Amino acid sequence: MNIQFKKGVLELCVLSLLFEGDRYGYDLASSLSETISISDGTVYPILRRLKEEGYVKTYLQESTEGPPRKYYSLTESGRKEKIQLHQEWDHFVCGVNKIIEGGAEL
């Protein structure tokens, strides 16, 4: 898949997964890579940026499989951002589909 396609939508994908519930970084990366071909390290810069922007917060939780894991959860502004990005994405995809399927009035 074209890298530019992925780049523009990964933030929405991360926010959408966190909208369903709190997750740790590797879990997010694994879930994403089941559907979209990404490397494990792709998600961490996105999470760092989302935290800096106040869309996610972190907390540590003990793990039975090693050291404590850093979990990410959406803040209220993160929930609003996810909804806004999803609406923009739907509008964008609809417009693109009209063009590539030949139904747009140019």
C-alpha positions as CSV (number, residue, x, y, z in Angstrom):
1,M,0.0,0.0,0.0
2,N,1.2,3.5,-0.8
3,I,3.0,5.0,2.2
4,Q,1.3,8.3,1.9
5,F,-2.2,6.7,2.1
6,K,-1.2,5.1,5.4
7,K,0.5,8.2,6.8
8,G,-2.7,10.2,6.6
9,V,-5.0,7.7,8.3
10,L,-2.9,6.1,11.0
11,E,-3.7,8.7,13.6
12,L,-7.5,8.1,13.0
13,C,-6.8,4.3,13.3
14,V,-5.0,4.7,16.6
15,L,-7.7,7.0,18.0
16,S,-10.4,4.6,16.9
17,L,-8.7,1.6,18.6
18,L,-8.3,3.7,21.8
19,F,-12.0,4.8,21.5
20,E,-12.8,1.1,22.1
21,G,-10.7,0.9,25.2
22,D,-7.3,1.5,26.8
23,R,-4.3,-0.3,25.2
24,Y,-0.6,-0.5,25.5
25,G,1.7,0.4,22.6
26,Y,2.6,-3.1,21.4
27,D,-1.1,-4.2,21.5
28,L,-2.0,-1.2,19.3
29,A,0.8,-1.9,16.8
30,S,-0.3,-5.6,16.6
31,S,-3.9,-4.7,16.1
32,L,-3.0,-2.2,13.3
33,S,-0.6,-4.6,11.6
34,E,-3.4,-7.2,11.3
35,T,-5.1,-5.0,8.8
36,I,-2.5,-2.5,7.6
37,S,1.1,-3.4,6.8
38,I,3.1,-1.3,9.4
39,S,6.2,-1.9,11.4
40,D,5.9,-2.1,15.2
41,G,7.8,1.2,15.6
42,T,5.3,3.2,13.5
43,V,2.8,3.7,16.2
44,Y,5.0,5.1,19.0
45,P,5.7,8.5,17.3
46,I,2.0,8.8,16.7
47,L,1.2,8.0,20.4
48,R,3.9,10.5,21.5
49,R,2.4,13.3,19.4
50,L,-1.2,12.4,20.5
51,K,0.0,12.7,24.2
52,E,1.7,16.0,23.5
53,E,-1.5,17.3,21.9
54,G,-3.5,16.2,25.0
55,Y,-5.6,13.6,23.1
56,V,-4.2,10.6,25.1
57,K,-2.9,10.1,28.6
58,T,-0.8,7.3,29.9
59,Y,-0.6,5.1,33.0
60,L,1.4,2.1,34.1
61,Q,-0.1,-1.2,34.8
62,E,1.6,-4.3,36.2
63,S,2.0,-7.2,33.8
64,T,2.3,-10.9,34.6
65,E,4.7,-11.2,31.6
66,G,7.5,-8.7,32.6
67,P,7.8,-5.1,33.6
68,P,4.7,-2.8,34.0
69,R,3.2,-1.8,30.7
70,K,2.4,1.8,29.6
71,Y,-1.2,2.0,28.7
72,Y,-2.8,4.8,26.6
73,S,-6.3,6.1,27.1
74,L,-8.2,8.8,25.3
75,T,-8.9,12.1,27.0
76,E,-12.2,13.9,26.4
77,S,-10.5,16.0,23.8
78,G,-9.1,12.8,22.2
79,R,-12.7,11.4,22.0
80,K,-13.8,14.6,20.3
81,E,-10.8,14.6,17.9
82,K,-11.6,11.0,16.9
83,I,-15.2,11.8,16.1
84,Q,-14.1,14.9,14.1
85,L,-11.4,13.0,12.2
86,H,-13.9,10.2,11.5
87,Q,-16.4,12.7,10.0
88,E,-13.7,14.3,7.9
89,W,-12.5,10.8,6.7
90,D,-16.0,9.8,5.7
91,H,-16.5,13.0,3.7
92,F,-13.0,12.6,2.1
93,V,-13.6,9.0,1.1
94,C,-17.0,9.8,-0.3
95,G,-15.5,12.5,-2.5
96,V,-12.6,10.3,-3.6
97,N,-15.0,7.5,-4.5
98,K,-17.2,9.8,-6.6
99,I,-14.2,10.9,-8.5
100,I,-12.6,7.5,-9.1
101,E,-15.9,5.9,-9.9
102,G,-16.7,8.6,-12.4
103,G,-19.7,10.0,-10.7
104,A,-18.4,13.5,-9.8
105,E,-19.3,16.6,-11.6
106,L,-16.0,18.2,-12.5
